[in-house]
């Protein structure tokens, strides 16, 4: 009986190893739940990973030399170690790029953060990126990144012959010697520039954004460009969220990403415009109560998170 259980566990572990090789894998929560269900699952996963890597080494074709991006800290392996409770979700910000068994080519390197977490990544060419919470960024090569979701600030070493490219969805951003912030979430796309320039959709719209420009795209609408203060670009790193006539829906999405606590705009409050500065310092409850006071709404608990609701049936 124990042998049968061990065989089933080993097969489950091999299944997770295979699924994690897929660059589109998005089942991190399920993977974390499986690992935390039983300490034996962690050992089984690591054993399956070692076997898989040993087999890959036997058949892999040596890849062409590639200068890979290097994180600030030593690059973690895909081998996992025991971490208690909710900290495990953050620990899943592991690098999943590795040498593919069937192609022998170096796969992309992916970085991820949990909500409320931040991470700085130094790139081999001298550029760097800072990931806000609930963010996933993939490096396809040393000058080509993909923002899958969330928010990241890019500080790019300019090279006119080899421009740094950021892809996000079907949008391409090309640098021209740049510090710029990109947000991609359920509310749409936002790009703001602090230094240099960014070209939005260089092969199509070719909208050139210069310092102080802020581009916003919602759904299938055309991009809208407004002005901002360059010092406010990436101000989330210092605990400040600065807005000019932004919808409460987007404010709530930003706060959720920064605090690690779910906040949403309730029915009738989503389109409320907000202009002002929100400090994310202090406990999540206190921050959300301040937002409610600033926006003329009331903060109520909604499941494990919060909701900004109307007051007496209508926002003030």
N, C-alpha and C positions, 0 to 999 in steps of 0.2 A: 504493500500500500504506500509506504513512504517513498519507494522507488518511483511509483506512478506519479505521486505528488511532485517529486523532484523533476521528473521529465516534463510535466505540465508547466512548472515554473520556468524551467530552462527554455521551453518553447515560447512562453510568453515574453521572456527577456530577449530572446532572439528577434521576436516580432518588433519590440520597441527599438532595438538597434537598427533594424532595417527601416522602420518608419522615420527615425530621426535623421537618416541620410537624405531624405527628400527635402529639398530647399524650400518647398511650400508647406512643410509640416507646421501645423498650428495647434496641435493638441497638447500644449505644455501643461495645462491644468490637469488633464487626465493623466499625463505621465507622472506629474508630481503626486497626484492622489494614489496612483499605483505604487510608487516607491514608498510613500509614507504609510501604506496599509500594513506592511510587514517588513521588519528589518532584513529578512532574507531576500526581499526583492532587490535591494541595493546590491548585495553580493552577487546575485544571479545576473543582474544587468552588467556589472563590471566584468564578470567571467565571460559573458556572451560577447562583450565588446572586445576583450582581449583575443578571443578566438577569431572574431571577424577581422580584426586588424592583422592577425597572423596570416590568415588566408589571403587578405589583400596584398600583403607583402610578398607572398609567393608568386602572385600573378600580375602584379602592377608593372606597368611600363614606366621607367624613370621619366619624370616630368621635365619640361624645359625649365631652366633656372628662372625663378620669378622673385622679385623683391616684394615681400608681403608686408601688409600693414601690421604694425605692432602696437598693441595696447600699452597704456602707461605701466600697468603692472605686468608681471610675467604672464604669458599666455596660458590660460587654463586648458587642461586636456578635457576630452569628453569623458574621462573616468570620473565618477562621482564619489563623494565621500559623505558620511552621515552628517546631516544638518537637521536641527530640531524644528518642528512645527512649521509656522508660516514662513520662516526664513528660507525654506526650500525653494519657494517660487522665485525669489531673487537670485538664488544660486543657479537657476536655470539660464542665467545670462552667460552661458558657456559658448565657446566658439565651436560652431558645428561644421566649419569648412574642413575638408580633409581630402586625401587623395582618393579619387573614385576608382573602384575596382575594375569597371569595364572600360574606362577611357584612359586612365593613367594621368589625367589632367588635374591640376590643382583646382578644387571647387571654391566657390565663393566663401568668404568669411562673414559670419553673421554675429552681430552684437545685439543684446536685448536688455531692457531694464524692466523691473516691476514698477507698478504705480507708486509714486512717492520716492523712487530711487533715482540717482543720477550717476552718470559714468562718463569719464573723459578718455578719449582714445587718441593717441599720437600716431600719425601715419608716417610711413617710411620717407616720404618726400618733404617732411617738415610741416605739412598741414596737420590740422587736428579737428576733431569733432567732439562736441559735448552732447550727450543724450539726456533728455529730460525723462521723467517717469513714463511708464507704459509705452516705450518706444522700441522699435526694431529697425536696425540699419544693417544692410549687407554691403560689404566691399566686394565688388566684382573684379577689380584689380586696383592697383595703387592710385589711379586717378579716376575711378568710376565707382560711385556709391549709389545705393538705392534706399530711399526712406520708405519703408514698408508701411509703417504707421507711427504716430506720435509726433515728437518735436525734437529737432536737433539744431545746434548752432555750429556752423562750419567756418573755420578760419583757414583759408586756402592759400598756399604758396602759388603764385601765378606763374604760368608757363604758357606763353602764347602759342607755342608749337604743340603743346599737349594740354589743352584746357581741362580743368577738373569738371566732371559731369555728375550731377545728382539727378537720378530718375525717381519719380514718385507717381505711381499709377501710370497713366499715359502721358505724363508731363515730363519734359526735359528741361533742366536748368544748367546753364553753362557759365562758369565763372570768368571774370575778367579782372582778377586780383582782388580778392573779396573776403569780407566777413559778412555772413548772412545767416538768417534764421528761417527755418522751414517748419511748418506745421501741416501735418496731414492727419485728419481724423474724420469722424462721422459728419462734422459740420462743413467740410470742404478743405480747400488748400489755402494756405497763407504763406507769403514770402516777404521778408523785410530785409533791407540792406543797410549795414552800418558803414562799410568801407568798400571802395572799388565799385564793381558793377556785376550784375547778374543778367544773363539773357534768358528770358522765359521763352520756351519753345523756339530755339534758334532756327529750326528747319520749317517753321510755320508762322506763328504770330510774330516772332522775333521782337518781343517787347523788352527793351533795355531798361533795367532798373538801376538807378544810381543811389548814392547815400541819401537816406531819408525817404526813399520810396517804399511803399507797402502794397503788395499785390494780393488780391483776394479773389478766389473763385468758389462759387457755390453751385453744386450740381452741374448742369450743362450750360450755365450762363457764361457770358464773356467775362474775361478778367477785368477787374476794377482796380485802378491804381489810385491810392491816396498818399498823403504825406504823414510822416511820423518824425519823432526826434531820434537821431542816430543813437544817442545814449540809452534809449529805451529798448533797442534791439537786443534781445537775449537777456533782458533785465531779470528774467525768472531765476537766473543763476544767483542773484543777490536777494531773492525773496520778494521781488516786486513784480506785479503784473499790471501793466499800464495799457489803458484802453482809450480809444477815441471813437465814440459812436458805434460801439460794438454790441452785438446782440447778446442777451443774457444766456442764450443757448451756448454760444461759443465761450463765454466767460465760465460757465459751469463746466464745460469740457476741459478747459485749461486748469481750473482749480482741481478737478478730479485727478488729472495727470500729475500735478505738483504735490498734492497732499497725500495721494494714495488712498483717498476716501471718495466713494462715488457720490457725485452731486449732479443733479439734473434740474433743468428748468421745467416747472409744471405747466400744465395746459393753461394758456392765456398769458404766460410770462416769457415764452421763448423769444419773442421779437422785441421785448423791452430794450431800448437802447441804453447803453451805459458808457459814460465817460468819467474816468478817474483812475486812481491807483489803489490796488489791493495789496496789502502786505500778507504774505503767507506765513509769517512768523507766529508762533504760538500753537496751541492745540487746534486740531481740525474743527472741533465744535465752535470754538471762539472765532476762528476765521470765517466760518460759514455764517455765523450770527452777524458778524460785521458786514458781510456781503448783503445779507438780507436788509440790514438797516440802510445801506448805501443805495440799494435798488428799489426800496419801497415794497418789498415782499416780506414774507415770513418763512423762516426755515423750519421744516418739520422732518421728523424721521421717516424714512421710507425704506423698509426692509433693513439691509445692512448699511444703507447710505442715507443721504439727505435729499430733500426736494425743496426748491424755492417756489412757494405757492402764493396765490393771490391773497390779498387782505380784503375781507368782506366782499368777496366775489369779483374784485377788480384790483389790479395793481395801481399803486398811487402814481 
